[in-house]
Amino acid sequence: ISTIFVASSIHAAPVDLSTWQADLYTGPNQASGGGSNWTVQGADNDSVFQSVNGQSAVFFEAGSNAQGTSLSGSISVETGSDDDFVGFVLGYQLGEINSAVSDFYLIDWKQNDQNLGGNYGFAPAGLAISHVTAPNGGGFWGHDSGVGGVTEIARAANLGSTGWNDFETYLFDLVFTDQVIQVFVNDALEINVTAGDFGLAAFDNGGFGFYNYSQANVRYAGITEDIVTDPCVLDPSSEECTDPQGIPEPTTLLLIGLGLICLSLMRRRVALEG
């Protein structure tokens, strides 16, 4: 039985991004020479705009640990120029983007295929999740490009080879526990991996973060955080969640379905009004 997190807007709270900071890759072989510029916006400081076409950069809250929570909001690229990476990091700690030994998860979305060769390698269009254990000499451009450090785990179910569109707003939900990583785009489950899939007892803890590489004018907006309470996301290997007899009763399924419909309508109304 696959476990699917049901996002909740009842207890979600705006995230104050004014306490977050940028972490910039400063190693060799950058595809772009600029830095990054993250401008926090919104009445609740719950949105941020990254305006520079520069090297790999993460925007996160230093010292935070996000396991057991979900992060939701929207992402959009507000330019018709360039076609590179936007996305997120999970389990991130200060300095890991430059550390010789790292352990975090990179969720990046490329608009178009691009092969830079050499230390960079090939970057396919689409959304994917990779495990980062060290900077790979190409500024996180290629996955499994022969220089190590960035190992692709899975590509998205529907967007694995589909790039983002200019000026289009996408809703996202990131779910991160010690056992599960899930990524939803426009309420569709795109990535669903567990620690057990890779022989791990648990994912390492760390913070949520936003990620850009060689892509300007990216907006992350309406960011909220919630606590994950679904027992099958918290422990997908439990007997309750793996035993077919543990499937919810039809009444429960109906309530869940109605909740998802209401949530989807509410989110789309907010996105349209925003």
C-alpha positions as CSV (number, residue, x, y, z in Angstrom):
1,I,0.0,0.0,0.0
2,S,1.5,3.3,-1.0
3,T,1.3,6.1,1.6
4,I,0.1,9.4,0.4
5,F,0.2,12.5,2.6
6,V,-3.0,14.5,2.7
7,A,-2.0,18.2,3.0
8,S,-3.9,20.3,5.5
9,S,-4.6,24.0,5.4
10,I,-6.3,24.1,8.8
11,H,-3.1,24.3,10.9
12,A,-0.6,25.6,8.3
13,A,1.1,28.8,9.4
14,P,3.0,31.3,7.3
15,V,6.8,31.0,7.4
16,D,8.7,34.1,8.3
17,L,11.5,34.0,5.7
18,S,13.2,37.1,7.1
19,T,15.3,34.8,9.4
20,W,16.5,32.7,6.4
21,Q,19.9,33.2,4.7
22,A,21.7,32.4,1.4
23,D,24.4,29.7,1.1
24,L,26.4,30.0,-2.1
25,Y,28.5,27.4,-4.0
26,T,32.0,28.9,-4.4
27,G,33.8,25.9,-5.8
28,P,35.2,25.4,-9.3
29,N,33.5,25.0,-12.7
30,Q,30.5,27.2,-12.4
31,A,28.1,27.6,-15.4
32,S,27.4,31.1,-14.3
33,G,29.6,33.6,-12.6
34,G,27.1,35.7,-10.6
35,G,26.0,35.2,-7.0
36,S,22.4,35.3,-5.8
37,N,20.0,37.9,-4.5
38,W,17.1,36.8,-2.4
39,T,14.5,39.5,-1.5
40,V,12.0,38.6,1.2
41,Q,8.5,40.0,0.4
42,G,4.9,39.8,1.6
43,A,3.1,41.2,4.6
44,D,4.0,38.0,6.6
45,N,7.5,37.8,5.1
46,D,6.3,34.5,3.5
47,S,7.6,35.1,0.0
48,V,11.1,35.5,-1.6
49,F,12.3,36.6,-5.0
50,Q,15.7,35.4,-6.4
51,S,16.7,37.9,-9.2
52,V,20.2,36.8,-10.2
53,N,21.4,34.4,-12.9
54,G,24.2,32.9,-10.9
55,Q,25.9,29.9,-9.4
56,S,24.2,27.2,-7.2
57,A,22.6,28.8,-4.2
58,V,20.4,27.7,-1.3
59,F,18.1,29.9,0.7
60,F,17.3,28.3,4.1
61,E,17.1,28.8,7.9
62,A,20.4,27.9,9.5
63,G,20.2,25.4,12.4
64,S,16.7,24.3,11.5
65,N,15.4,20.7,11.5
66,A,12.4,20.1,9.3
67,Q,11.6,16.4,9.8
68,G,8.0,15.8,10.7
69,T,6.8,18.9,8.8
70,S,5.5,19.9,5.4
71,L,6.3,23.0,3.4
72,S,3.8,24.4,0.9
73,G,3.5,27.4,-1.4
74,S,4.0,28.3,-5.0
75,I,6.9,28.7,-7.4
76,S,7.1,30.6,-10.6
77,V,9.8,31.8,-13.0
78,E,9.0,35.3,-14.1
79,T,11.1,35.7,-17.2
80,G,11.3,34.3,-20.7
81,S,15.1,34.2,-20.5
82,D,17.1,31.1,-19.7
83,D,16.0,27.5,-19.0
84,D,17.9,26.3,-16.0
85,F,17.3,25.0,-12.4
86,V,14.8,25.9,-9.8
87,G,13.9,23.8,-6.8
88,F,14.4,22.8,-3.2
89,V,16.7,21.1,-0.7
90,L,15.8,18.9,2.2
91,G,17.8,17.9,5.3
92,Y,20.2,20.8,4.6
93,Q,22.8,22.2,7.1
94,L,24.8,25.3,6.9
95,G,27.8,25.1,4.5
96,E,26.9,21.7,3.0
97,I,26.8,23.2,-0.5
98,N,30.6,23.5,-0.3
99,S,31.4,20.8,2.2
100,A,33.7,17.9,1.1
101,V,31.3,15.6,2.9
102,S,27.6,16.4,2.6
103,D,24.3,14.6,3.2
104,F,21.2,16.3,1.9
105,Y,18.6,15.9,-0.8
106,L,18.3,18.1,-3.9
107,I,15.0,18.5,-5.7
108,D,15.8,20.3,-8.9
109,W,13.7,21.2,-12.0
110,K,15.3,22.0,-15.4
111,Q,13.3,23.6,-18.2
112,N,15.2,22.1,-21.1
113,D,17.8,19.5,-21.9
114,Q,21.4,20.9,-21.9
115,N,24.8,19.2,-22.2
116,L,27.7,21.3,-21.0
117,G,30.2,18.3,-21.1
118,G,33.3,18.1,-19.0
119,N,32.8,18.3,-15.2
120,Y,29.2,19.5,-15.8
121,G,27.8,16.6,-17.8
122,F,24.2,16.3,-19.2
123,A,21.3,18.0,-17.4
124,P,17.9,16.6,-18.7
125,A,14.7,18.6,-18.6
126,G,12.3,17.7,-15.8
127,L,11.9,17.3,-12.1
128,A,14.1,14.9,-10.1
129,I,15.5,14.1,-6.6
130,S,19.1,13.5,-5.9
131,H,21.3,12.6,-2.9
132,V,24.2,15.0,-2.5
133,T,27.2,13.7,-0.7
134,A,29.7,16.3,-1.9
135,P,30.0,19.1,-4.5
136,N,30.5,17.4,-7.8
137,G,32.9,19.7,-9.5
138,G,30.2,21.0,-11.8
139,G,28.2,23.1,-9.4
140,F,25.5,20.4,-9.2
141,W,24.8,20.6,-12.9
142,G,24.8,17.0,-13.9
143,H,23.5,14.0,-11.9
144,D,25.9,11.0,-12.1
145,S,28.1,13.0,-14.5
146,G,31.2,10.9,-13.7
147,V,32.6,13.3,-11.0
148,G,30.5,11.9,-8.2
149,G,28.8,13.6,-5.3
150,V,25.3,14.0,-6.8
151,T,23.4,10.8,-7.3
152,E,20.0,10.9,-8.8
153,I,17.4,8.8,-6.9
154,A,14.2,9.2,-8.9
155,R,12.5,11.3,-11.5
156,A,9.0,12.7,-11.1
157,A,6.0,10.6,-12.0
158,N,4.5,13.1,-14.4
159,L,7.2,15.8,-14.8
160,G,10.3,13.6,-15.0
161,S,11.0,14.8,-18.5
162,T,8.8,17.9,-18.6
163,G,10.3,21.3,-17.8
164,W,8.7,24.3,-16.1
165,N,6.9,27.0,-18.2
166,D,7.8,30.6,-18.2
167,F,5.4,32.8,-16.1
168,E,3.4,29.8,-14.9
169,T,2.7,29.5,-11.2
170,Y,3.0,25.9,-9.7
171,L,1.7,24.9,-6.3
172,F,4.0,22.6,-4.3
173,D,4.0,20.6,-1.1
174,L,7.1,19.1,0.3
175,V,6.8,16.4,3.0
176,F,9.8,15.4,5.0
177,T,10.0,12.9,7.8
178,D,12.8,10.6,8.9
179,Q,11.2,7.9,6.8
180,V,9.5,9.6,3.8
181,I,10.2,12.4,1.3
182,Q,7.2,13.4,-0.9
183,V,6.9,16.1,-3.5
184,F,3.5,17.3,-4.8
185,V,3.2,19.7,-7.7
186,N,-0.3,21.1,-8.4
187,D,-1.6,18.5,-5.9
188,A,-0.2,15.6,-7.9
189,L,2.2,13.3,-6.1
190,E,5.4,13.5,-8.2
191,I,8.1,12.0,-6.0
192,N,7.6,9.5,-3.2
193,V,10.7,7.8,-1.7
194,T,11.3,6.2,1.7
195,A,14.5,5.7,3.7
196,G,13.9,1.9,3.4
197,D,14.1,2.1,-0.4
198,F,17.8,2.8,0.0
199,G,18.6,0.6,2.9
200,L,18.6,3.5,5.4
201,A,17.2,3.3,8.9
202,A,16.3,7.0,8.6
203,F,17.0,10.1,6.5
204,D,19.3,12.6,8.2
205,N,17.6,15.6,9.7
206,G,18.1,19.2,8.5
207,G,16.2,22.2,7.1
208,F,14.0,23.0,4.1
209,G,15.5,25.3,1.6
210,F,14.9,26.8,-1.9
211,Y,17.4,26.2,-4.6
212,N,18.5,28.1,-7.8
213,Y,21.2,27.4,-10.3
214,S,21.8,29.7,-13.3
215,Q,18.2,30.9,-13.3
216,A,17.0,34.4,-12.5
217,N,13.6,35.9,-11.5
218,V,12.3,33.0,-9.5
219,R,9.5,33.6,-6.9
220,Y,8.6,31.3,-4.0
221,A,5.4,32.7,-2.6
222,G,2.8,32.1,0.2
223,I,5.1,29.7,2.1
224,T,3.4,27.8,4.9
225,E,4.5,25.1,7.2
226,D,2.5,22.3,8.9
227,I,3.0,19.3,11.1
228,V,2.7,15.8,9.5
229,T,0.3,13.7,11.4
230,D,-0.5,10.9,9.0
231,P,0.7,7.8,10.7
232,C,1.5,6.0,7.4
233,V,3.8,8.9,6.3
234,L,5.5,8.9,9.7
235,D,6.0,5.2,9.7
236,P,5.2,3.6,6.3
237,S,6.6,0.2,7.4
238,S,4.2,-0.2,10.3
239,E,1.8,-3.2,10.2
240,E,-1.2,-0.9,10.1
241,C,0.1,0.7,6.9
242,T,1.4,-2.4,5.1
243,D,-1.4,-4.8,6.1
244,P,-4.2,-4.8,3.4
245,Q,-6.6,-5.2,6.3
246,G,-5.6,-1.7,7.4
247,I,-7.1,0.0,4.4
248,P,-9.5,2.8,5.6
249,E,-13.2,2.1,5.5
250,P,-15.2,3.6,2.6
251,T,-16.6,6.4,4.9
252,T,-13.0,7.4,5.8
253,L,-12.0,7.4,2.1
254,L,-15.0,9.6,1.2
255,L,-14.0,12.1,3.9
256,I,-10.4,12.2,2.7
257,G,-11.6,12.6,-0.9
258,L,-13.9,15.5,0.1
259,G,-11.0,17.1,2.0
260,L,-8.7,16.9,-1.0
261,I,-11.3,18.5,-3.3
262,C,-11.9,21.4,-0.8
263,L,-8.2,21.9,-0.3
264,S,-7.5,22.0,-4.1
265,L,-10.3,24.5,-4.6
266,M,-9.1,26.7,-1.8
267,R,-5.5,26.7,-3.0
268,R,-6.4,27.5,-6.5
269,R,-8.6,30.3,-5.4
270,V,-5.7,31.7,-3.4
271,A,-3.3,31.3,-6.3
272,L,-5.7,33.1,-8.7
273,E,-6.4,35.9,-6.3
274,G,-2.7,36.3,-5.6
